């Protein structure tokens, strides 16, 4: 019986947003732990979940573990995914489909954030995620970046890449550096609990002067308030790490814009921004681990 892993994600209208999940698929496939690793999306991005299941069938993979590429078990994981899985089982009764847990809490995520905080970029290089948008451009008018300055339909794709952009490194005394974790937020406050657990592990490590979460929406404190808290604590530098799994409009534009303003508001503070959480290889390993935690 061939064994497969399906990484399930919501999908996005933003061109290039699926590239990170594709990288996780490539890494998992390279391990040889599965006969076939594929991604499947619920909305907007391709391939759709149903098309991915059909590809498993086409390649005679009948044992499939679906791993939600989500930080928490929200509605997409609790309601939408089970409905998709049940429909797939009815259409393909020969398949054995199991569903793993989303990423949730794991000490590996704490390690990933610490590692990312050591790979910071200075302004304006923290807008590196714009490259993913341009390289993935599909000339879609419904893309949030369509017809704006960084859209691939209007601007040439620069030859610079991530490896060259990280050359503008960020160095300061860890005792004077606060870790700012930038989070999307959730209407269900309890959904943020796993993230807070991840941050508490980092606090206990004593690696930073302070560890503060700032939210884009729904929850408090917002990111500007979290930045002010870091400054008032006496931090001389702020390491900003996006707690996001995809590029998305927030990572590509909103978060850099907030930090641009912070640089103006606090000219004596060093600011650096890392790649977002989803780029970490620790996330790839955790996805594989979640698949192995599912009972037969």
N, C-alpha and C positions, 0 to 999 in steps of 0.2 A: 504494500500500500504506500503510495507516494504521499509525502507530508508537505503541506504548504502553510505559509503564514500570510495573512492579509492585514495590512495596516489600514485601518479605517479612519477617515478624517472628514470633517465637515465640508471643506472646499471653500474657495474664495473667488470673488470676481476679479481680484487683483492679479494681473498677469505675472507669472513667475513664482507665485506663492506656493505652488506644488513642488518646487525644486528641492526643498529640504526633505520632504517625505520621500522623494525619489532617492535622495542620498542615503537615507536610512535603509531603504529597500536594497540598494546596491551593497551596502555594508553587510546586511544580514545574508544576502545571497552569497556573498564571498566567503562567509564562514563555513558553508557546506552543511549547516545544521538542518536546512530545509531543502527539499527538492525544488521548490519554487517559492519565491517571495515577491509579492505584488502589493500595490496600493489600490485603494478604492475609495471614492468620494461620494458623499451624500448629495451635495449640490455644487453647481457652478464649474468646478474643476473636473478634469477627465483623467482616467476613466471612471465612470460611474460604478458604484458598488456592484450592481447587477452585472455589468459588463466584465468586471474582474472575476466574479464567480464563474461566469461563462468561460473565461479564459482558463481557469483551473480545470473545469470540466474538459475543455478541449485538449489540455495537456495531461489528462488522465490522473489529475491530483484529486483524491477523494477524501483525504483527511486534512481539514482546514481549521486553523486556529485564527480567529479574528481578534486582533489587538487594537483597542480604541486608542487613537493618537490624540488623547485628550488629557488634560491635567486633572480633571475632576469628573465624577460621574453625574454630569448634568442631564438635562432633558435629552440631548442627542444620544447619550450613552444609555440612559435608562428607558427611553421610550422609542426613539426613532430607530436606533440600531437593532433592538430585538424584533421590531416589525420587519425590517429588511432581511434579517436572518431567517425569520419564519417563512417569509415569502420565498426565499432561496431554497429552503428545505422542501417546501411544497413543490417547487418547480424541478428540483433535482434531488429526489429522495435517496439517491445512491450516495449522497455526500454525508460525511460525518463532520458537522460544523460545531465548533466550540467557541465560546466568547470569553476572552480574558478581561481582567480589570484594567482600567486606565492607569496612567502613571502614578497619580496620587502622591503619597509620601514615600520617600525612600532616601536613606542617607546618601546614596549616590548622587542625588540631585543637589545636595549640599556641597559635595565635592566638585560637582560640575560648576556651580556658581562661583566657588572659590577660584577654580581654574580660570574661568572666564574673566573674573575680576583682575587677574594677573595678565590679561591680554587686551588692555584697553587702547583705544584710539582717541586722539585729540581732535578737536574741531578743526576743519570741517569733515575729517575722515570718518566720523561716526555715521555718515550717511551712506556707508558702503552698501547697505541693503538695496539702495536704488539700482545697483547694478543687476540684481536678480530680476527686478521689475523690467528693466530694459532688455535684458537677454531673453526673458520669457515673453516678450511682447507679442501679442496675437492680433493687434490692431482691432480691439473690441471697444466699441463706444460705451459699454456699460462698465468698463474697468474704472476704478476710482482715480487712476492716474492718467486716464485718456485725455489727450490734448493739453497736458500740462508740461512744464519745462523738462521733467525727467522722462516723459513718455518716449518709448522707442520709435513711435511714429513721427516724432518731431525732432529728435536729437540723435546724433550718431552715438553708438555704444562705445564708451571709452575703452582704450586698450588696457587701462589699469585693472588689476584684479585684487582679490583679498590679500594675497601674499605680499603685494607691494604696498598696499595701504596700511598694513599693520606695522610698517617700518617706523611710523610716527608714534613711538611708544610713550607710555605714561609711567613715570617713576616717581615715587615719593615714599616717605617713611610710613610703614603700615600702622604705626601707633598714631599717626595723624590722619589716617584715611578712613572715611566712613563708607560703608557699603549701602548703596541705594538700589533696592530691587524694585523695578518698575513692573507693576502688575495690571492686568486688564480690570479685574474686579467682577463681582457677580451679584445679581439681585438677591441670591440666597447667600447671606453672610457666612453661613456655615460651610459653604463650598470653598472658602479661603483657608479652612483649617489645615489641610495638608501643606499648603505653602507656608503657613506660619510655623508648622513643625519643622519644615526644611530650614527656615531662617533661624529657628531656635538652636538647631544643631550648630550652625555657623557662629551664633553668639557664644555658645559654650566653648567654641574653639579659641576664642580670644584673639582672632587674627585681625580684627578691625576695631577702630575706635568706637564704632557703633554700627548696628545693622537695622536699617529702617525700610519698611515697605511703603510704596506710594502707588496709588491707584489711578488709572485713567478715568474710570467712571464707576458709578454705583456705590462705592465704599469710600471710607475716609481712613487716613488722610489722603488728599489728592497729592500728586507728585510735587507741585511747587511747595506745598506745606511740608512734605517730607524732606525736601531739600533744605528748607529753612530750619527744620529741626536738626539736620546734620550740621549746618553752619553754627547754630546756637550751641551745639554740644562742644564746639571748639575744633572741629575737623578742619584741616588745612587743604584736604583734597577729598573728592567724592568720586567713587567708582560706581558707575551706573550700569546695571545689568538688566536687560529686558527679560522678564519671566514670561516669554511667549514661545510658542512652538513653531510658528510660521512667520514669514516675512510680514505680510499684511500691511495695511495702510498705516496702522499705529507704529509699527517698527520702522517702516520706510520713511515716514514723514512726521507723524505726530510727536513721537518721543524725541527725535532730534530737534524739532522745533521748540519743545519745552526746554531742552538743555541749552539751545541757543539763547533763549531768554535768560536762563539762569547764569550763563556766562556774563551777560550784561548786568544782571542784578548783583552778582557777587564777583567782581573783577579780581579780588585777591585770592579766590579759591580755584584750585586746579580741578577741572572736570575731565573725566574720561568715560567713554562708553564702550562696552564690549559687544561682541556678537550676541544674538539672542540665544536663549536656553536650548531651543530646538536644534541648533547646529552642533551641540556637544555629542561626542561619541559615547559619552556616558548614557545619553538618552537611548542610543541604539542598543547598548547592552541591556538597559532596563526593559526595553520593548521585548527583547528576546527572553529575558527572565520572566516577564509577565506571561508570555506564551507558555513557558514551561511550568508555571504555577497552576495551570488549569487541569482539573481532573479529567481523565479519559471519559 
